[in-house]
Amino acid sequence: MAIHAKPKEDKLSLWIKNLIEKRGFNKAIVALANKLVRIAWVIVAKNESYRTT
């Protein structure tokens, strides 16, 4: 993800780049996985579409 996030300026990419700098790569990847699972759970539980706002 870090390689793919470098050229991007969207909210999620900026978040992960900042987290890698502060906490390190491994902790950032675990945090990203957690965040993505929580997003997926809300989409499934509430039967909603993903919004990138």
All heavy atoms as atom14 arrays in JSON, in Angstrom:
{
  "sequence": "MAIHAKPKEDKLSLWIKNLIEKRGFNKAIVALANKLVRIAWVIVAKNESYRTT",
  "atom14_mask": [
    [1, 1, 1, 1, 1, 1, 1, 1, 0, 0, 0, 0, 0, 0],
    [1, 1, 1, 1, 1, 0, 0, 0, 0, 0, 0, 0, 0, 0],
    [1, 1, 1, 1, 1, 1, 1, 1, 0, 0, 0, 0, 0, 0],
    [1, 1, 1, 1, 1, 1, 1, 1, 1, 1, 0, 0, 0, 0],
    [1, 1, 1, 1, 1, 0, 0, 0, 0, 0, 0, 0, 0, 0],
    [1, 1, 1, 1, 1, 1, 1, 1, 1, 0, 0, 0, 0, 0],
    [1, 1, 1, 1, 1, 1, 1, 0, 0, 0, 0, 0, 0, 0],
    [1, 1, 1, 1, 1, 1, 1, 1, 1, 0, 0, 0, 0, 0],
    [1, 1, 1, 1, 1, 1, 1, 1, 1, 0, 0, 0, 0, 0],
    [1, 1, 1, 1, 1, 1, 1, 1, 0, 0, 0, 0, 0, 0],
    [1, 1, 1, 1, 1, 1, 1, 1, 1, 0, 0, 0, 0, 0],
    [1, 1, 1, 1, 1, 1, 1, 1, 0, 0, 0, 0, 0, 0],
    [1, 1, 1, 1, 1, 1, 0, 0, 0, 0, 0, 0, 0, 0],
    [1, 1, 1, 1, 1, 1, 1, 1, 0, 0, 0, 0, 0, 0],
    [1, 1, 1, 1, 1, 1, 1, 1, 1, 1, 1, 1, 1, 1],
    [1, 1, 1, 1, 1, 1, 1, 1, 0, 0, 0, 0, 0, 0],
    [1, 1, 1, 1, 1, 1, 1, 1, 1, 0, 0, 0, 0, 0],
    [1, 1, 1, 1, 1, 1, 1, 1, 0, 0, 0, 0, 0, 0],
    [1, 1, 1, 1, 1, 1, 1, 1, 0, 0, 0, 0, 0, 0],
    [1, 1, 1, 1, 1, 1, 1, 1, 0, 0, 0, 0, 0, 0],
    [1, 1, 1, 1, 1, 1, 1, 1, 1, 0, 0, 0, 0, 0],
    [1, 1, 1, 1, 1, 1, 1, 1, 1, 0, 0, 0, 0, 0],
    [1, 1, 1, 1, 1, 1, 1, 1, 1, 1, 1, 0, 0, 0],
    [1, 1, 1, 1, 0, 0, 0, 0, 0, 0, 0, 0, 0, 0],
    [1, 1, 1, 1, 1, 1, 1, 1, 1, 1, 1, 0, 0, 0],
    [1, 1, 1, 1, 1, 1, 1, 1, 0, 0, 0, 0, 0, 0],
    [1, 1, 1, 1, 1, 1, 1, 1, 1, 0, 0, 0, 0, 0],
    [1, 1, 1, 1, 1, 0, 0, 0, 0, 0, 0, 0, 0, 0],
    [1, 1, 1, 1, 1, 1, 1, 1, 0, 0, 0, 0, 0, 0],
    [1, 1, 1, 1, 1, 1, 1, 0, 0, 0, 0, 0, 0, 0],
    [1, 1, 1, 1, 1, 0, 0, 0, 0, 0, 0, 0, 0, 0],
    [1, 1, 1, 1, 1, 1, 1, 1, 0, 0, 0, 0, 0, 0],
    [1, 1, 1, 1, 1, 0, 0, 0, 0, 0, 0, 0, 0, 0],
    [1, 1, 1, 1, 1, 1, 1, 1, 0, 0, 0, 0, 0, 0],
    [1, 1, 1, 1, 1, 1, 1, 1, 1, 0, 0, 0, 0, 0],
    [1, 1, 1, 1, 1, 1, 1, 1, 0, 0, 0, 0, 0, 0],
    [1, 1, 1, 1, 1, 1, 1, 0, 0, 0, 0, 0, 0, 0],
    [1, 1, 1, 1, 1, 1, 1, 1, 1, 1, 1, 0, 0, 0],
    [1, 1, 1, 1, 1, 1, 1, 1, 0, 0, 0, 0, 0, 0],
    [1, 1, 1, 1, 1, 0, 0, 0, 0, 0, 0, 0, 0, 0],
    [1, 1, 1, 1, 1, 1, 1, 1, 1, 1, 1, 1, 1, 1],
    [1, 1, 1, 1, 1, 1, 1, 0, 0, 0, 0, 0, 0, 0],
    [1, 1, 1, 1, 1, 1, 1, 1, 0, 0, 0, 0, 0, 0],
    [1, 1, 1, 1, 1, 1, 1, 0, 0, 0, 0, 0, 0, 0],
    [1, 1, 1, 1, 1, 0, 0, 0, 0, 0, 0, 0, 0, 0],
    [1, 1, 1, 1, 1, 1, 1, 1, 1, 0, 0, 0, 0, 0],
    [1, 1, 1, 1, 1, 1, 1, 1, 0, 0, 0, 0, 0, 0],
    [1, 1, 1, 1, 1, 1, 1, 1, 1, 0, 0, 0, 0, 0],
    [1, 1, 1, 1, 1, 1, 0, 0, 0, 0, 0, 0, 0, 0],
    [1, 1, 1, 1, 1, 1, 1, 1, 1, 1, 1, 1, 0, 0],
    [1, 1, 1, 1, 1, 1, 1, 1, 1, 1, 1, 0, 0, 0],
    [1, 1, 1, 1, 1, 1, 1, 0, 0, 0, 0, 0, 0, 0],
    [1, 1, 1, 1, 1, 1, 1, 0, 0, 0, 0, 0, 0, 0]
  ],
  "atom14_positions": [
    [[0.82, -1.19, 0.0], [0.0, 0.0, 0.0], [0.85, 1.24, 0.0], [0.54, 2.21, -0.66], [-0.93, -0.03, 1.21], [-1.76, 1.21, 1.38], [-2.89, 1.4, 0.01], [-3.68, 2.89, 0.47], [0.0, 0.0, 0.0], [0.0, 0.0, 0.0], [0.0, 0.0, 0.0], [0.0, 0.0, 0.0], [0.0, 0.0, 0.0], [0.0, 0.0, 0.0]],
    [[1.93, 1.25, 0.74], [2.76, 2.44, 0.84], [3.32, 2.85, -0.52], [3.37, 4.02, -0.84], [3.9, 2.21, 1.82], [0.0, 0.0, 0.0], [0.0, 0.0, 0.0], [0.0, 0.0, 0.0], [0.0, 0.0, 0.0], [0.0, 0.0, 0.0], [0.0, 0.0, 0.0], [0.0, 0.0, 0.0], [0.0, 0.0, 0.0], [0.0, 0.0, 0.0]],
    [[3.7, 1.88, -1.32], [4.22, 2.17, -2.65], [3.13, 2.79, -3.51], [3.36, 3.74, -4.24], [4.76, 0.89, -3.32], [5.97, 0.38, -2.54], [5.12, 1.14, -4.77], [6.43, -0.99, -2.96], [0.0, 0.0, 0.0], [0.0, 0.0, 0.0], [0.0, 0.0, 0.0], [0.0, 0.0, 0.0], [0.0, 0.0, 0.0], [0.0, 0.0, 0.0]],
    [[1.92, 2.28, -3.4], [0.82, 2.78, -4.19], [0.29, 4.11, -3.67], [-0.31, 4.88, -4.41], [-0.31, 1.75, -4.24], [0.1, 0.46, -4.88], [0.34, 0.35, -6.22], [0.36, -0.75, -4.36], [0.7, -0.88, -6.52], [0.73, -1.58, -5.39], [0.0, 0.0, 0.0], [0.0, 0.0, 0.0], [0.0, 0.0, 0.0], [0.0, 0.0, 0.0]],
    [[0.47, 4.39, -2.41], [-0.05, 5.62, -1.8], [0.84, 6.82, -2.08], [0.38, 7.95, -2.04], [-0.21, 5.44, -0.3], [0.0, 0.0, 0.0], [0.0, 0.0, 0.0], [0.0, 0.0, 0.0], [0.0, 0.0, 0.0], [0.0, 0.0, 0.0], [0.0, 0.0, 0.0], [0.0, 0.0, 0.0], [0.0, 0.0, 0.0], [0.0, 0.0, 0.0]],
    [[2.12, 6.59, -2.36], [3.06, 7.71, -2.51], [2.61, 8.77, -3.51], [2.64, 9.94, -3.19], [4.45, 7.2, -2.85], [5.17, 6.64, -1.65], [6.56, 6.24, -1.98], [7.22, 5.67, -0.72], [8.57, 5.25, -0.96], [0.0, 0.0, 0.0], [0.0, 0.0, 0.0], [0.0, 0.0, 0.0], [0.0, 0.0, 0.0], [0.0, 0.0, 0.0]],
    [[2.2, 8.4, -4.72], [1.85, 9.46, -5.68], [0.43, 10.02, -5.49], [0.06, 10.98, -6.16], [1.97, 8.77, -7.03], [1.67, 7.34, -6.75], [2.22, 7.09, -5.35], [0.0, 0.0, 0.0], [0.0, 0.0, 0.0], [0.0, 0.0, 0.0], [0.0, 0.0, 0.0], [0.0, 0.0, 0.0], [0.0, 0.0, 0.0], [0.0, 0.0, 0.0]],
    [[-0.34, 9.46, -4.59], [-1.74, 9.85, -4.43], [-1.91, 10.92, -3.36], [-1.11, 11.01, -2.43], [-2.59, 8.64, -4.08], [-2.61, 7.61, -5.19], [-3.5, 6.45, -4.8], [-3.47, 5.39, -5.89], [-4.22, 4.23, -5.49], [0.0, 0.0, 0.0], [0.0, 0.0, 0.0], [0.0, 0.0, 0.0], [0.0, 0.0, 0.0], [0.0, 0.0, 0.0]],
    [[-2.95, 11.69, -3.49], [-3.24, 12.77, -2.54], [-4.64, 12.67, -1.94], [-5.15, 13.64, -1.4], [-3.06, 14.14, -3.23], [-1.63, 14.41, -3.67], [-0.64, 14.47, -2.51], [-1.02, 14.98, -1.43], [0.49, 14.0, -2.68], [0.0, 0.0, 0.0], [0.0, 0.0, 0.0], [0.0, 0.0, 0.0], [0.0, 0.0, 0.0], [0.0, 0.0, 0.0]],
    [[-5.28, 11.51, -2.07], [-6.61, 11.35, -1.48], [-6.48, 11.18, 0.04], [-5.39, 10.99, 0.58], [-7.35, 10.15, -2.09], [-6.61, 8.85, -1.87], [-5.64, 8.58, -2.61], [-6.99, 8.12, -0.93], [0.0, 0.0, 0.0], [0.0, 0.0, 0.0], [0.0, 0.0, 0.0], [0.0, 0.0, 0.0], [0.0, 0.0, 0.0], [0.0, 0.0, 0.0]],
    [[-7.59, 11.29, 0.74], [-7.61, 11.3, 2.19], [-7.0, 10.03, 2.8], [-6.19, 10.11, 3.74], [-9.05, 11.48, 2.66], [-9.21, 11.75, 4.11], [-10.67, 12.02, 4.46], [-10.87, 12.25, 5.92], [-12.27, 12.52, 6.25], [0.0, 0.0, 0.0], [0.0, 0.0, 0.0], [0.0, 0.0, 0.0], [0.0, 0.0, 0.0], [0.0, 0.0, 0.0]],
    [[-7.35, 8.87, 2.29], [-6.85, 7.61, 2.83], [-5.34, 7.46, 2.58], [-4.6, 7.04, 3.47], [-7.6, 6.42, 2.22], [-7.23, 5.04, 2.76], [-7.5, 4.96, 4.26], [-8.01, 3.96, 2.02], [0.0, 0.0, 0.0], [0.0, 0.0, 0.0], [0.0, 0.0, 0.0], [0.0, 0.0, 0.0], [0.0, 0.0, 0.0], [0.0, 0.0, 0.0]],
    [[-4.88, 7.83, 1.41], [-3.45, 7.74, 1.11], [-2.64, 8.68, 1.99], [-1.56, 8.31, 2.47], [-3.2, 8.06, -0.37], [-3.79, 7.09, -1.2], [0.0, 0.0, 0.0], [0.0, 0.0, 0.0], [0.0, 0.0, 0.0], [0.0, 0.0, 0.0], [0.0, 0.0, 0.0], [0.0, 0.0, 0.0], [0.0, 0.0, 0.0], [0.0, 0.0, 0.0]],
    [[-3.12, 9.88, 2.19], [-2.42, 10.83, 3.07], [-2.39, 10.31, 4.5], [-1.38, 10.43, 5.2], [-3.1, 12.2, 3.01], [-2.99, 12.94, 1.68], [-3.8, 14.22, 1.74], [-1.55, 13.21, 1.31], [0.0, 0.0, 0.0], [0.0, 0.0, 0.0], [0.0, 0.0, 0.0], [0.0, 0.0, 0.0], [0.0, 0.0, 0.0], [0.0, 0.0, 0.0]],
    [[-3.49, 9.7, 4.94], [-3.57, 9.14, 6.28], [-2.53, 8.03, 6.47], [-1.8, 8.01, 7.47], [-4.98, 8.61, 6.54], [-5.15, 7.95, 7.85], [-5.34, 8.55, 9.06], [-5.15, 6.53, 8.12], [-5.46, 7.59, 10.05], [-5.35, 6.36, 9.49], [-5.02, 5.41, 7.31], [-5.4, 5.1, 10.07], [-5.07, 4.16, 7.89], [-5.26, 4.01, 9.26]],
    [[-2.45, 7.11, 5.5], [-1.52, 5.98, 5.64], [-0.08, 6.46, 5.55], [0.79, 5.97, 6.28], [-1.82, 4.84, 4.64], [-1.06, 3.57, 5.02], [-1.5, 5.2, 3.23], [-1.51, 2.91, 6.27], [0.0, 0.0, 0.0], [0.0, 0.0, 0.0], [0.0, 0.0, 0.0], [0.0, 0.0, 0.0], [0.0, 0.0, 0.0], [0.0, 0.0, 0.0]],
    [[0.23, 7.42, 4.67], [1.6, 7.94, 4.59], [2.01, 8.6, 5.9], [3.13, 8.39, 6.38], [1.71, 8.94, 3.43], [1.68, 8.28, 2.07], [2.04, 9.24, 0.96], [0.93, 10.21, 0.68], [1.19, 11.05, -0.52], [0.0, 0.0, 0.0], [0.0, 0.0, 0.0], [0.0, 0.0, 0.0], [0.0, 0.0, 0.0], [0.0, 0.0, 0.0]],
    [[1.12, 9.36, 6.5], [1.4, 10.02, 7.77], [1.61, 8.98, 8.89], [2.51, 9.1, 9.71], [0.27, 10.97, 8.12], [0.55, 11.79, 9.34], [1.69, 12.18, 9.58], [-0.48, 12.07, 10.12], [0.0, 0.0, 0.0], [0.0, 0.0, 0.0], [0.0, 0.0, 0.0], [0.0, 0.0, 0.0], [0.0, 0.0, 0.0], [0.0, 0.0, 0.0]],
    [[0.78, 7.96, 8.89], [0.89, 6.92, 9.91], [2.19, 6.13, 9.77], [2.82, 5.78, 10.78], [-0.32, 5.98, 9.81], [-0.65, 5.17, 11.03], [-0.91, 6.06, 12.23], [-1.87, 4.3, 10.77], [0.0, 0.0, 0.0], [0.0, 0.0, 0.0], [0.0, 0.0, 0.0], [0.0, 0.0, 0.0], [0.0, 0.0, 0.0], [0.0, 0.0, 0.0]],
    [[2.62, 5.86, 8.56], [3.89, 5.16, 8.34], [5.04, 5.98, 8.91], [5.94, 5.44, 9.57], [4.11, 4.85, 6.84], [3.14, 3.76, 6.38], [5.55, 4.43, 6.58], [3.11, 3.55, 4.89], [0.0, 0.0, 0.0], [0.0, 0.0, 0.0], [0.0, 0.0, 0.0], [0.0, 0.0, 0.0], [0.0, 0.0, 0.0], [0.0, 0.0, 0.0]],
    [[5.01, 7.28, 8.68], [6.07, 8.14, 9.21], [6.08, 8.16, 10.73], [7.14, 8.13, 11.35], [5.89, 9.57, 8.7], [6.19, 9.75, 7.24], [5.92, 11.16, 6.75], [5.74, 12.06, 7.6], [5.87, 11.35, 5.53], [0.0, 0.0, 0.0], [0.0, 0.0, 0.0], [0.0, 0.0, 0.0], [0.0, 0.0, 0.0], [0.0, 0.0, 0.0]],
    [[4.89, 8.2, 11.35], [4.8, 8.31, 12.81], [5.01, 6.99, 13.53], [5.66, 6.94, 14.57], [3.43, 8.87, 13.21], [3.26, 10.32, 12.91], [1.92, 10.8, 13.42], [1.76, 12.29, 13.22], [0.49, 12.78, 13.74], [0.0, 0.0, 0.0], [0.0, 0.0, 0.0], [0.0, 0.0, 0.0], [0.0, 0.0, 0.0], [0.0, 0.0, 0.0]],
    [[4.4, 5.92, 13.04], [4.37, 4.65, 13.78], [5.2, 3.53, 13.17], [5.39, 2.5, 13.8], [2.93, 4.14, 13.9], [1.98, 5.11, 14.53], [2.22, 5.17, 16.01], [1.21, 6.03, 16.63], [1.5, 6.95, 17.52], [2.72, 7.12, 17.93], [0.55, 7.7, 18.03], [0.0, 0.0, 0.0], [0.0, 0.0, 0.0], [0.0, 0.0, 0.0]],
    [[5.6, 3.67, 11.92], [6.34, 2.6, 11.25], [5.44, 1.82, 10.32], [4.21, 1.85, 10.42], [0.0, 0.0, 0.0], [0.0, 0.0, 0.0], [0.0, 0.0, 0.0], [0.0, 0.0, 0.0], [0.0, 0.0, 0.0], [0.0, 0.0, 0.0], [0.0, 0.0, 0.0], [0.0, 0.0, 0.0], [0.0, 0.0, 0.0], [0.0, 0.0, 0.0]],
    [[6.08, 1.11, 9.4], [5.35, 0.42, 8.35], [4.41, -0.66, 8.88], [3.23, -0.71, 8.52], [6.34, -0.19, 7.36], [5.69, -0.86, 6.19], [5.2, -0.12, 5.14], [5.54, -2.23, 6.16], [4.58, -0.73, 4.06], [4.93, -2.86, 5.09], [4.44, -2.1, 4.04], [0.0, 0.0, 0.0], [0.0, 0.0, 0.0], [0.0, 0.0, 0.0]],
    [[4.91, -1.54, 9.73], [4.09, -2.68, 10.19], [2.85, -2.23, 10.96], [1.76, -2.76, 10.74], [4.93, -3.63, 11.04], [5.93, -4.4, 10.21], [5.76, -4.57, 9.0], [6.99, -4.87, 10.84], [0.0, 0.0, 0.0], [0.0, 0.0, 0.0], [0.0, 0.0, 0.0], [0.0, 0.0, 0.0], [0.0, 0.0, 0.0], [0.0, 0.0, 0.0]],
    [[3.01, -1.28, 11.88], [1.85, -0.8, 12.64], [0.86, -0.08, 11.74], [-0.35, -0.17, 11.93], [2.3, 0.11, 13.77], [2.97, -0.64, 14.9], [3.34, 0.26, 16.04], [4.01, -0.54, 17.14], [4.4, 0.29, 18.27], [0.0, 0.0, 0.0], [0.0, 0.0, 0.0], [0.0, 0.0, 0.0], [0.0, 0.0, 0.0], [0.0, 0.0, 0.0]],
    [[1.38, 0.63, 10.75], [0.5, 1.33, 9.82], [-0.32, 0.35, 8.98], [-1.51, 0.58, 8.74], [1.31, 2.24, 8.91], [0.0, 0.0, 0.0], [0.0, 0.0, 0.0], [0.0, 0.0, 0.0], [0.0, 0.0, 0.0], [0.0, 0.0, 0.0], [0.0, 0.0, 0.0], [0.0, 0.0, 0.0], [0.0, 0.0, 0.0], [0.0, 0.0, 0.0]],
    [[0.28, -0.74, 8.57], [-0.44, -1.73, 7.77], [-1.54, -2.4, 8.6], [-2.64, -2.64, 8.11], [0.54, -2.77, 7.18], [1.49, -2.1, 6.2], [-0.19, -3.93, 6.53], [0.82, -1.33, 5.08], [0.0, 0.0, 0.0], [0.0, 0.0, 0.0], [0.0, 0.0, 0.0], [0.0, 0.0, 0.0], [0.0, 0.0, 0.0], [0.0, 0.0, 0.0]],
    [[-1.26, -2.69, 9.86], [-2.28, -3.27, 10.74], [-3.42, -2.27, 10.95], [-4.6, -2.64, 10.9], [-1.67, -3.7, 12.09], [-2.75, -4.1, 13.09], [-0.7, -4.85, 11.88], [0.0, 0.0, 0.0], [0.0, 0.0, 0.0], [0.0, 0.0, 0.0], [0.0, 0.0, 0.0], [0.0, 0.0, 0.0], [0.0, 0.0, 0.0], [0.0, 0.0, 0.0]],
    [[-3.08, -1.0, 11.13], [-4.12, 0.03, 11.29], [-4.95, 0.17, 10.03], [-6.17, 0.34, 10.09], [-3.46, 1.36, 11.64], [0.0, 0.0, 0.0], [0.0, 0.0, 0.0], [0.0, 0.0, 0.0], [0.0, 0.0, 0.0], [0.0, 0.0, 0.0], [0.0, 0.0, 0.0], [0.0, 0.0, 0.0], [0.0, 0.0, 0.0], [0.0, 0.0, 0.0]],
    [[-4.31, 0.09, 8.87], [-5.04, 0.16, 7.59], [-5.99, -1.02, 7.45], [-7.15, -0.85, 7.05], [-4.06, 0.2, 6.42], [-4.69, 0.18, 5.04], [-5.57, 1.41, 4.82], [-3.62, 0.09, 3.97], [0.0, 0.0, 0.0], [0.0, 0.0, 0.0], [0.0, 0.0, 0.0], [0.0, 0.0, 0.0], [0.0, 0.0, 0.0], [0.0, 0.0, 0.0]],
    [[-5.52, -2.22, 7.78], [-6.38, -3.4, 7.7], [-7.58, -3.24, 8.62], [-8.72, -3.54, 8.23], [-5.58, -4.65, 8.08], [0.0, 0.0, 0.0], [0.0, 0.0, 0.0], [0.0, 0.0, 0.0], [0.0, 0.0, 0.0], [0.0, 0.0, 0.0], [0.0, 0.0, 0.0], [0.0, 0.0, 0.0], [0.0, 0.0, 0.0], [0.0, 0.0, 0.0]],
    [[-7.36, -2.74, 9.83], [-8.43, -2.5, 10.78], [-9.44, -1.51, 10.21], [-10.65, -1.72, 10.27], [-7.84, -2.0, 12.1], [-8.87, -1.86, 13.19], [-10.06, -1.96, 12.96], [-8.4, -1.6, 14.4], [0.0, 0.0, 0.0], [0.0, 0.0, 0.0], [0.0, 0.0, 0.0], [0.0, 0.0, 0.0], [0.0, 0.0, 0.0], [0.0, 0.0, 0.0]],
    [[-8.94, -0.41, 9.65], [-9.8, 0.62, 9.09], [-10.64, 0.07, 7.93], [-11.85, 0.33, 7.84], [-8.96, 1.8, 8.61], [-9.74, 3.0, 8.16], [-8.77, 4.11, 7.77], [-9.42, 5.44, 7.67], [-9.55, 6.12, 8.95], [0.0, 0.0, 0.0], [0.0, 0.0, 0.0], [0.0, 0.0, 0.0], [0.0, 0.0, 0.0], [0.0, 0.0, 0.0]],
    [[-10.03, -0.71, 7.05], [-10.75, -1.26, 5.91], [-11.82, -2.26, 6.33], [-12.91, -2.31, 5.76], [-9.76, -1.9, 4.93], [-8.82, -0.93, 4.22], [-7.82, -1.7, 3.36], [-9.58, 0.09, 3.4], [0.0, 0.0, 0.0], [0.0, 0.0, 0.0], [0.0, 0.0, 0.0], [0.0, 0.0, 0.0], [0.0, 0.0, 0.0], [0.0, 0.0, 0.0]],
    [[-11.51, -3.05, 7.36], [-12.51, -4.01, 7.87], [-13.69, -3.27, 8.49], [-14.85, -3.65, 8.29], [-11.87, -4.99, 8.88], [-12.92, -5.77, 9.64], [-10.93, -5.93, 8.16], [0.0, 0.0, 0.0], [0.0, 0.0, 0.0], [0.0, 0.0, 0.0], [0.0, 0.0, 0.0], [0.0, 0.0, 0.0], [0.0, 0.0, 0.0], [0.0, 0.0, 0.0]],
    [[-13.41, -2.19, 9.23], [-14.51, -1.41, 9.81], [-15.37, -0.76, 8.73], [-16.6, -0.75, 8.84], [-13.96, -0.35, 10.77], [-13.47, -0.97, 12.07], [-13.01, 0.07, 13.09], [-11.72, 0.61, 12.67], [-11.45, 1.89, 12.51], [-12.36, 2.82, 12.74], [-10.25, 2.29, 12.12], [0.0, 0.0, 0.0], [0.0, 0.0, 0.0], [0.0, 0.0, 0.0]],
    [[-14.75, -0.27, 7.67], [-15.5, 0.3, 6.54], [-16.38, -0.78, 5.9], [-17.56, -0.57, 5.65], [-14.56, 0.93, 5.51], [-13.91, 2.2, 6.07], [-15.3, 1.25, 4.21], [-12.78, 2.76, 5.21], [0.0, 0.0, 0.0], [0.0, 0.0, 0.0], [0.0, 0.0, 0.0], [0.0, 0.0, 0.0], [0.0, 0.0, 0.0], [0.0, 0.0, 0.0]],
    [[-15.78, -1.94, 5.65], [-16.52, -3.04, 5.03], [-17.69, -3.49, 5.91], [-18.78, -3.77, 5.41], [-15.58, -4.22, 4.76], [0.0, 0.0, 0.0], [0.0, 0.0, 0.0], [0.0, 0.0, 0.0], [0.0, 0.0, 0.0], [0.0, 0.0, 0.0], [0.0, 0.0, 0.0], [0.0, 0.0, 0.0], [0.0, 0.0, 0.0], [0.0, 0.0, 0.0]],
    [[-17.47, -3.54, 7.22], [-18.53, -3.97, 8.13], [-19.72, -3.01, 8.07], [-20.87, -3.44, 8.02], [-18.0, -4.07, 9.56], [-19.06, -4.55, 10.51], [-19.38, -5.84, 10.78], [-19.95, -3.74, 11.29], [-20.42, -5.88, 11.68], [-20.79, -4.6, 12.01], [-20.11, -2.36, 11.44], [-21.77, -4.14, 12.86], [-21.1, -1.91, 12.29], [-21.92, -2.78, 12.99]],
    [[-19.45, -1.72, 8.06], [-20.53, -0.73, 8.0], [-21.29, -0.86, 6.68], [-22.53, -0.8, 6.66], [-19.98, 0.7, 8.18], [-21.05, 1.74, 7.84], [-19.49, 0.9, 9.59], [0.0, 0.0, 0.0], [0.0, 0.0, 0.0], [0.0, 0.0, 0.0], [0.0, 0.0, 0.0], [0.0, 0.0, 0.0], [0.0, 0.0, 0.0], [0.0, 0.0, 0.0]],
    [[-20.58, -1.06, 5.6], [-21.23, -1.22, 4.29], [-22.16, -2.42, 4.29], [-23.31, -2.34, 3.84], [-20.17, -1.35, 3.17], [-19.46, -0.01, 2.99], [-20.79, -1.81, 1.87], [-18.25, -0.07, 2.08], [0.0, 0.0, 0.0], [0.0, 0.0, 0.0], [0.0, 0.0, 0.0], [0.0, 0.0, 0.0], [0.0, 0.0, 0.0], [0.0, 0.0, 0.0]],
    [[-21.69, -3.53, 4.83], [-22.5, -4.76, 4.85], [-23.64, -4.64, 5.87], [-24.78, -4.99, 5.57], [-21.62, -5.98, 5.17], [-22.46, -7.22, 5.41], [-20.64, -6.22, 4.03], [0.0, 0.0, 0.0], [0.0, 0.0, 0.0], [0.0, 0.0, 0.0], [0.0, 0.0, 0.0], [0.0, 0.0, 0.0], [0.0, 0.0, 0.0], [0.0, 0.0, 0.0]],
    [[-23.35, -4.15, 7.06], [-24.34, -4.1, 8.13], [-25.48, -3.14, 7.82], [-26.64, -3.41, 8.14], [-23.68, -3.7, 9.45], [0.0, 0.0, 0.0], [0.0, 0.0, 0.0], [0.0, 0.0, 0.0], [0.0, 0.0, 0.0], [0.0, 0.0, 0.0], [0.0, 0.0, 0.0], [0.0, 0.0, 0.0], [0.0, 0.0, 0.0], [0.0, 0.0, 0.0]],
    [[-25.15, -2.02, 7.16], [-26.18, -1.02, 6.87], [-26.65, -1.06, 5.44], [-27.47, -0.25, 5.03], [-25.65, 0.36, 7.21], [-25.38, 0.54, 8.69], [-25.02, 1.96, 9.02], [-24.82, 2.11, 10.51], [-24.54, 3.51, 10.88], [0.0, 0.0, 0.0], [0.0, 0.0, 0.0], [0.0, 0.0, 0.0], [0.0, 0.0, 0.0], [0.0, 0.0, 0.0]],
    [[-26.12, -2.02, 4.66], [-26.51, -2.18, 3.27], [-26.36, -0.87, 2.5], [-27.27, -0.44, 1.8], [-27.92, -2.75, 3.16], [-28.2, -3.32, 1.8], [-27.28, -3.71, 1.09], [-29.46, -3.38, 1.43], [0.0, 0.0, 0.0], [0.0, 0.0, 0.0], [0.0, 0.0, 0.0], [0.0, 0.0, 0.0], [0.0, 0.0, 0.0], [0.0, 0.0, 0.0]],
    [[-25.21, -0.23, 2.65], [-24.95, 1.06, 2.03], [-23.87, 0.92, 0.96], [-23.17, -0.07, 0.88], [-24.48, 2.07, 3.06], [-25.56, 2.46, 4.05], [-25.11, 3.57, 4.97], [-24.0, 4.1, 4.78], [-25.85, 3.88, 5.9], [0.0, 0.0, 0.0], [0.0, 0.0, 0.0], [0.0, 0.0, 0.0], [0.0, 0.0, 0.0], [0.0, 0.0, 0.0]],
    [[-23.73, 1.97, 0.17], [-22.66, 2.06, -0.81], [-21.49, 2.79, -0.18], [-21.66, 3.61, 0.71], [-23.12, 2.82, -2.05], [-24.18, 2.16, -2.67], [0.0, 0.0, 0.0], [0.0, 0.0, 0.0], [0.0, 0.0, 0.0], [0.0, 0.0, 0.0], [0.0, 0.0, 0.0], [0.0, 0.0, 0.0], [0.0, 0.0, 0.0], [0.0, 0.0, 0.0]],
    [[-20.3, 2.52, -0.69], [-19.1, 3.2, -0.18], [-19.05, 4.62, -0.74], [-19.18, 4.83, -1.93], [-17.85, 2.43, -0.58], [-16.58, 3.08, -0.12], [-16.28, 3.16, 1.23], [-15.68, 3.63, -1.03], [-15.11, 3.76, 1.66], [-14.52, 4.23, -0.6], [-14.23, 4.29, 0.74], [-13.08, 4.89, 1.16], [0.0, 0.0, 0.0], [0.0, 0.0, 0.0]],
    [[-18.86, 5.58, 0.15], [-18.73, 6.99, -0.26], [-17.35, 7.46, 0.15], [-16.95, 7.32, 1.31], [-19.79, 7.84, 0.42], [-21.21, 7.47, 0.0], [-22.24, 8.4, 0.63], [-22.1, 8.52, 2.07], [-22.76, 7.8, 2.97], [-23.58, 6.87, 2.57], [-22.57, 7.99, 4.25], [0.0, 0.0, 0.0], [0.0, 0.0, 0.0], [0.0, 0.0, 0.0]],
    [[-16.62, 8.08, -0.75], [-15.24, 8.49, -0.49], [-15.12, 9.87, 0.14], [-14.01, 10.34, 0.34], [-14.41, 8.47, -1.77], [-15.01, 9.36, -2.7], [-14.33, 7.08, -2.34], [0.0, 0.0, 0.0], [0.0, 0.0, 0.0], [0.0, 0.0, 0.0], [0.0, 0.0, 0.0], [0.0, 0.0, 0.0], [0.0, 0.0, 0.0], [0.0, 0.0, 0.0]],
    [[-16.16, 10.53, 0.5], [-16.16, 11.91, 1.0], [-15.06, 12.26, 1.87], [-14.1, 12.05, 2.22], [-17.43, 12.22, 1.78], [-17.53, 11.33, 2.87], [-18.61, 12.15, 0.89], [0.0, 0.0, 0.0], [0.0, 0.0, 0.0], [0.0, 0.0, 0.0], [0.0, 0.0, 0.0], [0.0, 0.0, 0.0], [0.0, 0.0, 0.0], [0.0, 0.0, 0.0]]
  ]
}
